[in-house]
Amino acid sequence: MASFVIEGGHKLSGDIHPQGAKNEVLQIICATLLTSEEVIVHNIPDILDVNNLIQLMRDMGVTVSSNKKGSFSFKAENINKDYLESDTFLRKCSNLRGSVMLIGPLLARFGKAVISKPGGDKIGRRRLDTHFIGIRNLGAKFNYNAKLEAYEVSAEQLRGTYMLLDEASVTGTANIIMTAVLAKGVTTIYNAACEPYLQQLCRMLNRMGAKIQGIASNLLTIEGVDSLQGTEHTILPDMIEVGSFIGMAAMTRSDLTIKNVSYNNLGIIPESFRRLGIHLEQLGDDIHIPSQDTFQIESFIDGSIMTIADAPWPGLTPDLLSILLVVATQAKGSVLIHQKMFESRLFFVDKLIDMGAQIILCDPHRAVVIGHNHSIQLRAGNMTSPDIRAGIALLIAAMSAEGTSQIHNIEQIDRGYQNIEGRLNAIGARITRL
């Protein structure tokens, strides 16, 4: 198990570039299975979850090559169908959350798929009902094989239909879309997730020959086609990493410019940080965060305490609530952080309390943060990262703290952030990997 040693109290300065979006690239790589032709994908981040999925694709028989850093070619011409039912394949899937999005492409192209219950962050119940119900509506049959501890999915003929999703699940919507593009007839998906990363998936599929209408809305209409061809695609910058860098700049009172953020695809994220009193300047497609000695949390118009909560797009992504919570510990004022979608994602706040933060954990979903206004600096701590987003939030806390901190189990951070210590050290941080 690797660890970070962080010497706190150092300001950052200069420019930093966000990596490609983790949540988009996992969908895009799975979608390359929908064609036997070559699909070239650019701006792929070098992170653990993505690298594991690329290796899994190679093991499945996909020809994968890379001509330059961040650009990969995928050609799923000769898939090893026997491997798809092997213990090795199922074991690897169980350690990778994104593997659940293999179901749709494999079922659409080959008529069957076997998938184990996927892994990922331990942040509470992450049900797969939306995936399964949606794909079953298209004509698939599901069977749980207790011996293999895996789901067996099959369909003689997928047929388009109307469906109203029980929740606007991002990965569920992606899986259903990838199943429906090769189904016979028209599929209508209402209450579909519509995040920018899903918009990217739909646009790529349309370039491959799919017929998807309603992109960027929660009502998608998909006319099935017989086959798809190859294409070329570029991954968006990672909005979660952009938000993480905004939080780092605020907590360390640094002057920082985040380059090429695809500002129009950030949605409510910049405004959410402004509600904590953080000054942001849009400079073309860059964000500049000037050094601030203090930032004050807004109140609602009626004077009541500010509440920041996650919601399906265009609401605030739940992946940023951990960062916003940490930033609020040094703001002036109080805020209620309401994590609606996952019941265990706030359980890292005990580590912040040990560092001197004033936080009341009301229940698994809500925490009240009373900001220090930089009058009390956080103390260094010895911590363990429970998941990707809590890990980066703890790293931000340690960078602003007085003294030297350690964060263990940083493999969790590596799953979502590319060479994070090297990139931060280049702009002034003091982080050592053990």
For each residue, the residues with C-beta under 8 A, 3 or more apart:
1: 408 409 411
2: 408 409 410 411 414 433 434
3: 406 407 408 409 410 433 434
4: 395 398 406 407 410 413 421 431 432 433 434
5: 404 405 406 431 432 434
6: 395 398 399 401 404 405 406 407 429 430 431 432
7: 10 404 430 431
8: 378 380 398 399 400 401 402 403 404 405
9: 377 400 401 402
10: 7 252 399 428 429 430
11: 252 253 254 255 291 428
12: 248 249 252 254 255 256 424 427 428 429
13: 254 255 256 427 428
14: 256 257 426 427 428
15: 256 257 258 259 427
16: 245 256 257 258 259 423 424 427
17: 258 259 260
18: 237 238 241 242 245 258 259 260 261
19: 22 43 45 46 47 237 238 241 417 418
20: 24 25 43 44 45 70 235 236 237 238
21: 24 25 45 197 235 236 237 238 239 240
22: 19 25 26 45 47 49 50 238 240 416
23: 26 27 170 195 197 238 240 319
24: 20 21 27 28 196 197 200 201 235 236
25: 20 21 22 28 29 41 44 45 50 235
26: 22 23 29 30 49 50 53 98 101
27: 23 24 30 31 98 101 171 174 197 198 201
28: 24 25 31 32 41 200 201 204 233 235
29: 25 26 32 41 44 50 53 54 57 74 98
30: 26 27 33 53 98 101 102 104 105 174 178
31: 27 28 34 39 105 178 201 204 205
32: 28 29 35 39 41 57 62 74 76 105
33: 30 57 62 76 79 102 105 106 109
34: 31 76 105 108 109 178 181 182 205 208 228
35: 32 39 76 208 227 228 229 230
36: 75 76 77
37: 75 77 228 229 230
38: 73 74 75 230
39: 31 32 35 73 74 75 208 230 231 232 233
40: 71 72 73 74 230 231 232 233
41: 25 28 29 32 44 71 72 73 74 232 233 234 235
42: 70 71 232 233 234 235
43: 19 20 70 71 234 235 236 237
44: 20 25 29 41 50 54 70 71 72 235
45: 19 20 21 22 25 50 70 235 238 418
46: 19 50 51 69 70 418 419
47: 19 22 50 51 414 415 416 417 418
48: 51 52 411 414 415
49: 22 26 52 53 96 97 98 415 416
50: 22 25 26 29 44 45 46 47 53 54
51: 46 47 48 54 55
52: 48 49 55 56 92 95 96
53: 26 29 30 49 50 56 57 96 98 99
54: 29 44 50 51 57 58 64 72
55: 51 52 58 59
56: 52 53 59 60 89 92 93 96 99
57: 29 32 33 53 54 60 62 64 74 76
58: 54 55 61 62 64
59: 55 56 80 83 88 89 92
60: 56 57 76 79 80 83 84 89
61: 58 76 78 79 80 83
62: 32 33 57 58 74 75 76 79
63: 73 74 75 76 77 78
64: 54 57 58 72 73 74 75
65: 72 73
66: 69 71 72 73
67: 71 73
68: 71
69: 46 66
70: 20 42 43 44 45 46
71: 40 41 42 43 44 66 67 68
72: 40 41 44 54 64 65 66
73: 38 39 40 41 63 64 65 66 67
74: 29 32 38 39 40 41 57 62 63 64
75: 36 37 38 39 62 63 64 230
76: 32 33 34 35 36 57 60 61 62 63 79
77: 36 37 63
78: 61 63
79: 33 60 61 62 76 84 110
80: 59 60 61 83 84
81: 84 85 110
82: 85 86
83: 59 60 61 80 86 88 89
84: 60 79 80 81 89 106 113 114
85: 81 82 89 114
86: 82 83 89 90
87: 90 91 148
88: 59 83 91 92
89: 56 59 60 83 84 85 86 92 93 114
90: 86 87 93 94 114 115 116 148 149 150
91: 87 88 94 95 116
92: 52 56 59 88 89 95 96 99
93: 56 89 90 96 99 102 115 116 118
94: 90 91 99 116 117 118 119 149
95: 52 91 92 119
96: 49 52 53 56 92 93 99 118 119 120
97: 49 100 118 119 120 121 126
98: 26 27 29 30 49 53 101 118 120 171
99: 53 56 92 93 94 96 102 115 116 118
100: 97 103 115 118 128 131 171 175
101: 26 27 30 98 104 105 171 174 175 178
102: 30 33 93 99 105 106 113 115
103: 100 106 107 113 115 131 135 151 153 175 179
104: 30 101 107 108 135 174 175 176 177 178 179
105: 30 31 32 33 34 101 102 108 109 178 179
106: 33 84 102 103 109 110 112 113
107: 103 104 110 111 112 113 135 140 153 154 155 158 179
108: 34 104 105 158 178 179 180 181 182 183
109: 33 34 105 106 182
110: 79 81 106 107 113
111: 107 154 155 156
112: 106 107 152 153 154 155
113: 84 102 103 106 107 110 152 153 154
114: 84 85 89 90 145 148 150 151 152 153
115: 90 93 99 100 102 103 118 150 151 153
116: 90 91 93 94 99 148 149 150 151
117: 94 128 149 150 151
118: 93 94 96 97 98 99 100 115
119: 94 95 96 97
120: 96 97 98 126
121: 97 386 387 388 389 412
122: 344 386 387
123: 126 342 343 344 345 387
124: 342 343 344 345 364
125: 343
126: 97 120 123 342
127: 130
128: 100 117 131 132 172
129: 132 133 166
130: 127 133 134 165 166 167 169 172 173 176
131: 100 103 128 134 135 169 171 172 175 176
132: 128 129 135 136 142 151
133: 129 130 136 137 163 166
134: 130 131 137 138 163 165 172 173 175 176 179 189
135: 103 104 107 131 132 138 140 142 153 175 176 179
136: 132 133 139 140 141 142
137: 133 134 161 163
138: 134 135 155 158 159 160 161 176 179 180 183 187
139: 136 155 156 157 158 159 183
140: 107 135 136 153 154 155 158 179
141: 136 153 154 155
142: 132 135 136 151 152 153
143: 151 152 153
144: 150 151 152
145: 114 148 149 150 151 152
146: 149
147:
148: 87 90 114 116 145 152
149: 90 94 116 117 145 146
150: 90 114 115 116 117 144 145
151: 103 114 115 116 117 132 142 143 144 145
152: 112 113 114 142 143 144 145 148
153: 103 107 112 113 114 115 135 140 141 142 143
154: 107 111 112 113 140 141
155: 107 111 112 138 139 140 141 158
156: 111 139
157: 139 184
158: 107 108 138 139 140 155 179 180 182 183 184 224
159: 138 139 183 184 185
160: 138 180 183 184 185 186 187 188 222 223 224
161: 137 138 185 187 188
162: 187 188 190
163: 133 134 137 176 187 188 189 190
164: 190 191
165: 130 134 168 169 172 173 176 189 190 191 192
166: 129 130 133 191
167: 130 172 191
168: 165 173 191 192 193 194 218 312 313
169: 130 131 165 172 173 193
170: 23 173 174 193 195 197 198
171: 27 98 100 101 131 174 175
172: 128 130 131 134 165 167 169 175 176 193
173: 130 134 165 168 169 170 176 177 189 192 193 198 220
174: 27 30 101 104 170 171 177 178 193 198 201
175: 100 101 103 104 131 134 135 171 172 178 179
176: 104 130 131 134 135 138 163 165 172 173 179 180 187 189
177: 104 173 174 180 181 189 192 198 201 202 205 212 220 222
178: 30 31 34 101 104 105 108 174 175 181 201 205
179: 103 104 105 107 108 134 135 138 140 158 175 176 182 183
180: 108 138 158 160 176 177 183 187 189 222 224
181: 34 108 177 178 205 210 211 212 222 224 225 228
182: 34 108 109 158 179 224 225 226 227 228
183: 108 138 139 158 159 160 179 180 187 222 224
184: 157 158 159 160 224
185: 159 160 161 223 224
186: 160 221 222 223 224
187: 138 160 161 162 163 176 180 183 220 221 222 224
188: 160 161 162 163 219 220 221 222
189: 134 163 165 173 176 177 180 192 219 220 221 222
190: 162 163 164 165 218 219
191: 164 165 166 167 168 218
192: 165 168 173 177 189 198 214 217 218 219 220
193: 168 169 170 172 173 174 198 218 312 313
194: 168 198 199 216 217 218 313 314
195: 23 170 198 199 313 317
196: 24 199 200 236 239 262 265 267 313
197: 21 23 24 27 170 200 201 236
198: 27 170 173 174 177 192 193 194 195 201 202
199: 194 195 196 202 203 215 216
200: 24 28 196 197 203 204 233 235 236
201: 24 27 28 31 174 177 178 197 198 204 205
202: 177 198 199 205 206 210 212 215 220
203: 199 200 206 207 215
204: 28 31 200 201 207 208 231 233
205: 31 34 177 178 181 201 202 208 210 212 228
206: 202 203 209 210 211 212 215
207: 203 204 231 233
208: 34 35 39 204 205 228 229 230 231
209: 206 225 227 228 229
210: 181 202 205 206 222 225 228
211: 181 206 222 223 224 225
212: 177 181 202 205 206 215 220 221 222
213: 220 221 222
214: 192 217 219 220 221
215: 199 202 203 206 212 220
216: 194 199
217: 192 194 214 220
218: 168 190 191 192 193 194
219: 188 189 190 192 214
220: 173 177 187 188 189 192 202 212 213 214 215 217
221: 186 187 188 189 212 213 214
222: 160 177 180 181 183 186 187 188 189 210 211 212 213
223: 160 185 186 211
224: 158 160 180 181 182 183 184 185 186 187 211
225: 181 182 209 210 211 228
226: 182
227: 35 182 209
228: 34 35 37 181 182 205 208 209 210 225
229: 35 37 208 209
230: 35 37 38 39 40 75 208
231: 39 40 204 207 208
232: 39 40 41 42
233: 28 39 40 41 42 200 204 207
234: 41 42 43
235: 20 21 24 25 28 41 42 43 44 45 200
236: 20 21 24 43 196 197 200 239 262 265
237: 18 19 20 21 43 241 242 260 261 262 265
238: 18 19 20 21 22 23 45 241 242
239: 21 196 236 242 243 261 262 265 266 267 269 317
240: 21 22 23 243 244 317 319 320 389 416
241: 18 19 237 238 244 245 417
242: 18 237 238 239 245 246 258 261 266 269 287
243: 239 240 246 247 269 273 320 323 324
244: 240 241 247 248 320 323 392 396 417
245: 16 18 241 242 248 249 256 258
246: 242 243 249 250 258 269 270 273 278 280 287 289
247: 243 244 250 251 273 323 324 326 327 393 396
248: 12 244 245 251 252 254 256 396 399 424
249: 12 245 246 252 254 255 256 289
250: 246 247 253 273 276 278 289 292 295 327 330
251: 247 248 326 327 330 396 397 399 400
252: 10 11 12 248 249 399 400
253: 11 250 291 292 293 374
254: 11 12 13 248 249 289 291 428
255: 11 12 13 249 288 289 290 291
256: 12 13 14 15 16 245 248 249 288 289 427
257: 14 15 16 283 286 287 288 289
258: 15 16 17 18 242 245 246 261 286 287 288 289
259: 15 16 17 18 285 286
260: 17 18 237 285 286
261: 18 237 239 242 258 266 285 286 287
262: 196 236 237 239 265 266 285
263: 266 270 282 285 287
264:
265: 196 236 237 239 262
266: 239 242 261 262 263 269 270
267: 196 239 313 314 316
268: 271 272 314 315 316
269: 239 242 243 246 266 272 273 316 317 320
270: 246 263 266 273 274 280 282 287
271: 268 274 275
272: 268 269 275 276 308 316 320 324
273: 243 246 247 250 269 270 276 278 280 324 327
274: 270 271 277 278 279 280
275: 271 272 297 298 306 308
276: 250 272 273 295 297 298 324 327 328 331 335
277: 274 292 294 295 296 297 298 331 332 333
278: 246 250 273 274 289 292 295 327
279: 274 289 290 292 295
280: 246 270 273 274 287 288 289
281: 287 288 289 290
282: 263 270 286 287
283: 257 286 287 288
284:
285: 259 260 261 262 263
286: 257 258 259 260 261 282 283
287: 242 246 257 258 261 263 270 280 281 282 283
288: 255 256 257 258 280 281 283
289: 246 249 250 254 255 256 257 258 278 279 280 281
290: 255 279 281
291: 11 253 254 255
292: 250 253 277 278 279 295
293: 253 374
294: 277 332 373 374
295: 250 276 277 278 279 292 331 332
296: 277 331 332 333 373
297: 275 276 277 306 328 331 332 333 334 335 371
298: 275 276 277 306 333
299: 303 304 305 306 333
300: 303 304 305 306 307
301:
302:
303: 299 300
304: 299 300
305: 299 300 334 335 336 368
306: 275 297 298 299 300 333 334 335 336
307: 300 335 336 338
308: 272 275 316 321 324 335 336 337 338
309: 315 316 337 338 339 340
310: 315 316 317 318 321 338 339 340 341
311: 315 316 340
312: 168 193 315
313: 168 193 194 195 196 267 317
314: 194 267 268
315: 268 309 310 311 312
316: 267 268 269 272 308 309 310 311 320 321
317: 195 239 240 269 310 313 320
318: 310 321 339 340 341 342 345
319: 23 240 322 389
320: 240 243 244 269 272 316 317 323 324 389
321: 308 310 316 318 324 325 337 339 345 346 389
322: 319 325 326 345 346 348 389 390 392 393
323: 243 244 247 320 326 327 389 392 393 396
324: 243 247 272 273 276 308 320 321 327 328 337
325: 321 322 328 329 337 346 349 352 359 367 369 393
326: 247 251 322 323 329 352 393 394 396 397
327: 247 250 251 273 276 278 323 324 330 331 396
328: 276 297 324 325 331 335 337 369 371
329: 325 326 352 357 358 359 369 371 372 378 397
330: 250 251 327 371 372 373 374 378 400
331: 276 277 295 296 297 327 328 335 369 371 373
332: 277 294 295 296 297 371 373
333: 277 296 297 298 299 306 371 373
334: 297 305 306 368 369 370 371
335: 276 297 305 306 307 308 328 331 368 369 371
336: 305 306 307 308 366 367 368 369
337: 308 309 321 324 325 328 346 366 367 368 369
338: 307 308 309 310 365 366
339: 309 310 318 321 342 343 345 346 365 366 367
340: 309 310 311 318 365
341: 310 318
342: 123 124 126 318 339 345
343: 123 124 125 339 364 365
344: 122 123 124 347 364
345: 123 124 318 321 322 339 342 348 387 389 390
346: 321 322 325 337 339 349 361 364 365 366 367
347: 344 350 364 386
348: 322 345 351 352 386 387 390 393 394
349: 325 346 352 353 357 359 361 367
350: 347 353 354 361
351: 348 354 355 381 383 394 397
352: 325 326 329 348 349 355 357 359 378 394 397
353: 349 350 356 357 358 359
354: 350 351 379 381
355: 351 352 378 379 380 381 397 401
356: 353 372 376 377 378 379
357: 329 349 352 353 369 372 378 397
358: 329 353 369 370 371 372
359: 325 329 349 352 353 367 368 369 370
360: 367 368 370
361: 346 349 350 366 367
362: 365 366 367 368
363: 366
364: 124 343 344 346 347
365: 338 339 340 343 346 362
366: 336 337 338 339 346 361 362 363
367: 325 336 337 339 346 349 359 360 361 362
368: 305 334 335 336 337 359 360 362
369: 325 328 329 331 334 335 336 337 357 358 359
370: 334 358 359 360
371: 297 328 329 330 331 332 333 334 335 358
372: 329 330 356 357 358 375 376 377
373: 294 296 330 331 332 333
374: 253 293 294 330 377
375: 372
376: 356 372
377: 9 356 372 374 400 401 402
378: 8 329 330 352 355 356 357 397 400 401 402
379: 354 355 356 401 402 403
380: 8 355 398 401 402 403 404 405
381: 351 354 355 397 398 401 405 406
382: 405 406 408
383: 351 394 398 405 406 407 408
384: 407 408 409
385: 390 391 394 407 408 409 410 412 413
386: 121 122 347 348 390 391 409 412
387: 121 122 123 345 348 390 391 412
388: 121 391 392 412 413 415 416 417
389: 121 240 319 320 321 322 323 345 392 393 416
390: 322 345 348 385 386 387 393 394 412
391: 385 386 387 388 394 395 407 409 410 412 413
392: 244 322 323 388 389 395 396 413 416 417 420
393: 247 322 323 325 326 348 389 390 396 397
394: 326 348 351 352 383 385 390 391 397 398 407
395: 4 6 391 392 398 399 407 413 420 431
396: 244 247 248 251 323 326 327 392 393 399 400
397: 251 326 329 351 352 355 357 378 381 393 394 400 401 405
398: 4 6 8 380 381 383 394 395 401 405 407
399: 6 8 10 248 251 252 395 396 424 429 431
400: 8 9 251 252 330 377 378 396 397
401: 6 8 9 355 377 378 379 380 381 397 398 405
402: 8 9 377 378 379 380
403: 8 379 380
404: 5 6 7 8 380
405: 5 6 8 380 381 382 383 397 398 401
406: 3 4 5 6 381 382 383
407: 3 4 6 383 384 385 391 394 395 398 410 413
408: 1 2 3 382 383 384 385
409: 1 2 3 384 385 386 391 412
410: 2 3 4 385 391 407 413 414 433
411: 1 2 48 414 415
412: 121 385 386 387 388 390 391 409 415
413: 4 385 388 391 392 395 407 410 416 417 420
414: 2 47 48 410 411 417 420
415: 47 48 49 388 411 412
416: 22 47 49 240 388 389 392 413
417: 19 47 241 244 388 392 413 414 420
418: 19 45 46 47 423
419: 46 422 423
420: 392 395 413 414 417 423 424 431
421: 4 424 425 429 431 432 433
422: 419 425 426
423: 16 418 419 420 426 427
424: 12 16 248 399 420 421 427 428 429 431
425: 421 422 428 429 430 431
426: 14 422 423
427: 12 13 14 15 16 256 423 424
428: 10 11 12 13 14 254 424 425
429: 6 10 12 399 421 424 425
430: 6 7 10 425
431: 4 5 6 7 395 399 420 421 424 425
432: 4 5 6 421
433: 2 3 4 410 421
434: 2 3 4 5
